[in-house]
């Protein structure tokens, strides 16, 4: 697996707020095969494991945060983008 690029604290906080409110969200992300995928669902957990951060959806899908391209049609920036 490639190196993890930390995401902005604002993005992390936004994910936690969506999870707390049990809102449905749409996430566009890059798969490990570098294809783009889109999923809609509820976030049940935002957590760290093996030096990376992840989000888990209620259907069991786990997405590494630095692979998220957009959340609810809003482009995501990594912490290295100056945010």
TORKOL-4160 file (C-alpha; in steps of 0.2 Angstrom, whole numbers, padded with zeros to 4 digits, m for minus):
83
<pt num="1" X="0000" Y="0000" Z="0000"/>
<pt num="2" X="0006" Y="0017" Z="m0004"/>
<pt num="3" X="0011" Y="0030" Z="0009"/>
<pt num="4" X="m0004" Y="0039" Z="0018"/>
<pt num="5" X="m0006" Y="0058" Z="0015"/>
<pt num="6" X="m0014" Y="0066" Z="0030"/>
<pt num="7" X="m0031" Y="0075" Z="0027"/>
<pt num="8" X="m0036" Y="0092" Z="0034"/>
<pt num="9" X="m0043" Y="0093" Z="0052"/>
<pt num="10" X="m0058" Y="0102" Z="0044"/>
<pt num="11" X="m0062" Y="0087" Z="0033"/>
<pt num="12" X="m0060" Y="0075" Z="0048"/>
<pt num="13" X="m0071" Y="0085" Z="0058"/>
<pt num="14" X="m0084" Y="0086" Z="0044"/>
<pt num="15" X="m0084" Y="0067" Z="0043"/>
<pt num="16" X="m0087" Y="0065" Z="0062"/>
<pt num="17" X="m0101" Y="0078" Z="0062"/>
<pt num="18" X="m0110" Y="0068" Z="0047"/>
<pt num="19" X="m0108" Y="0052" Z="0057"/>
<pt num="20" X="m0114" Y="0059" Z="0073"/>
<pt num="21" X="m0130" Y="0066" Z="0064"/>
<pt num="22" X="m0132" Y="0049" Z="0055"/>
<pt num="23" X="m0134" Y="0058" Z="0039"/>
<pt num="24" X="m0132" Y="0050" Z="0022"/>
<pt num="25" X="m0118" Y="0056" Z="0012"/>
<pt num="26" X="m0111" Y="0053" Z="m0006"/>
<pt num="27" X="m0092" Y="0049" Z="m0007"/>
<pt num="28" X="m0082" Y="0048" Z="m0023"/>
<pt num="29" X="m0065" Y="0040" Z="m0020"/>
<pt num="30" X="m0050" Y="0031" Z="m0028"/>
<pt num="31" X="m0050" Y="0012" Z="m0026"/>
<pt num="32" X="m0033" Y="0003" Z="m0023"/>
<pt num="33" X="m0033" Y="m0001" Z="m0042"/>
<pt num="34" X="m0034" Y="0018" Z="m0045"/>
<pt num="35" X="m0051" Y="0018" Z="m0052"/>
<pt num="36" X="m0064" Y="0030" Z="m0047"/>
<pt num="37" X="m0079" Y="0024" Z="m0037"/>
<pt num="38" X="m0094" Y="0032" Z="m0029"/>
<pt num="39" X="m0104" Y="0026" Z="m0014"/>
<pt num="40" X="m0119" Y="0033" Z="m0004"/>
<pt num="41" X="m0122" Y="0028" Z="0014"/>
<pt num="42" X="m0121" Y="0032" Z="0032"/>
<pt num="43" X="m0104" Y="0034" Z="0041"/>
<pt num="44" X="m0103" Y="0023" Z="0056"/>
<pt num="45" X="m0085" Y="0026" Z="0061"/>
<pt num="46" X="m0070" Y="0037" Z="0058"/>
<pt num="47" X="m0055" Y="0029" Z="0065"/>
<pt num="48" X="m0036" Y="0027" Z="0063"/>
<pt num="49" X="m0027" Y="0011" Z="0060"/>
<pt num="50" X="m0009" Y="0007" Z="0054"/>
<pt num="51" X="m0004" Y="0025" Z="0053"/>
<pt num="52" X="m0019" Y="0030" Z="0042"/>
<pt num="53" X="m0036" Y="0037" Z="0044"/>
<pt num="54" X="m0052" Y="0028" Z="0038"/>
<pt num="55" X="m0071" Y="0030" Z="0037"/>
<pt num="56" X="m0082" Y="0015" Z="0038"/>
<pt num="57" X="m0100" Y="0015" Z="0031"/>
<pt num="58" X="m0115" Y="0005" Z="0037"/>
<pt num="59" X="m0114" Y="m0007" Z="0023"/>
<pt num="60" X="m0096" Y="m0012" Z="0029"/>
<pt num="61" X="m0086" Y="m0002" Z="0015"/>
<pt num="62" X="m0070" Y="0005" Z="0022"/>
<pt num="63" X="m0062" Y="0020" Z="0013"/>
<pt num="64" X="m0045" Y="0027" Z="0017"/>
<pt num="65" X="m0047" Y="0046" Z="0020"/>
<pt num="66" X="m0033" Y="0051" Z="0008"/>
<pt num="67" X="m0042" Y="0042" Z="m0006"/>
<pt num="68" X="m0058" Y="0052" Z="m0005"/>
<pt num="69" X="m0060" Y="0064" Z="m0019"/>
<pt num="70" X="m0076" Y="0072" Z="m0014"/>
<pt num="71" X="m0089" Y="0072" Z="m0001"/>
<pt num="72" X="m0107" Y="0077" Z="m0005"/>
<pt num="73" X="m0100" Y="0085" Z="m0021"/>
<pt num="74" X="m0087" Y="0095" Z="m0012"/>
<pt num="75" X="m0069" Y="0092" Z="m0017"/>
<pt num="76" X="m0058" Y="0086" Z="m0003"/>
<pt num="77" X="m0041" Y="0094" Z="0000"/>
<pt num="78" X="m0027" Y="0085" Z="0010"/>
<pt num="79" X="m0018" Y="0094" Z="0024"/>
<pt num="80" X="m0003" Y="0096" Z="0012"/>
<pt num="81" X="m0014" Y="0107" Z="0001"/>
<pt num="82" X="m0011" Y="0122" Z="0012"/>
<pt num="83" X="m0027" Y="0120" Z="0022"/>
